Amino acid sequence: MAKKMKRKGGQRIPVIFRMFKCKDAYPERDCIALFPTICDDYTGVKCSSYIHIGQHSAADPWQVMQNSRPATKQEYKELARELRDRGYRYKIYHRQQPQWRKLREEQAREARKQVQENPAGLPWSPEARAEALRPA
């Protein structure tokens, strides 16, 4: 039986490293890190992502997967180091897991509920509030 390893600092976040295929759209051909269990919109479609140049942003994981290929260890080495330096603890995956979409949808539902209960949680514009309260 394998020996259990003790982890410091809590649970590790799933991450998927990808390289964009299209050098016309992405001339730097940067590696992107997808965090498929962290919701980054009010619908649950988009997840959080990190790329060296733009840093954190929202990304549609299915669209990124279609327009990219798996990154090799050599390609994601620098980005992985940058994430570790920022305090991320992660576990590398190569494929989406079906339960991750459901988790993001639940996080989005909770965020919409919080906005509905406390609309004064500024900086909410009327348009952003209307978008957040629209049923998914």
Secondary structure as GFF3:
##gff-version 3
##sequence-region A 1 136
A	DSSP	beta_strand	13	20	.	.	.	ID=ss1
A	DSSP	beta_strand	31	39	.	.	.	ID=ss2
A	DSSP	beta_strand	47	51	.	.	.	ID=ss3
A	DSSP	beta_strand	55	59	.	.	.	ID=ss4
A	DSSP	alpha_helix	61	66	.	.	.	ID=ss5
A	DSSP	beta_strand	68	70	.	.	.	ID=ss6
A	DSSP	alpha_helix	73	85	.	.	.	ID=ss7
A	DSSP	beta_strand	90	93	.	.	.	ID=ss8
A	DSSP	alpha_helix	98	117	.	.	.	ID=ss9
A	DSSP	alpha_helix	126	133	.	.	.	ID=ss10
###
